[in-house]
Amino acid sequence: MKYVALLTIIDQDKNKVHRPAHLDYVNRLYKEGKVFAVGPFTDGKGGMVIYEANTYEEAVVLAEQDPVVVEGARTVEVREWNALQLPME
């Protein structure tokens, strides 16, 4: 199942410091098959990670272990996402 983590920046200075660790973290999880997609929002206020997880609880743990969350640079909201197959009939 896929879960969307919305990561909102609350401290720009901390975010700049911890962003490299965040990128390393999501890259490692991508290689492990735990991240489907990742990217920043164009308004510069945060970004999104789509996790592949067996349960909502697992997705929350993955999102809360992100260094930018642990270090207080960003808040996180995790939501289950039902990806539809296109084209829809």
Order of alpha helices (4+ residues) and beta strands (2+ residues): beta-alpha-beta-beta-alpha-alpha-beta
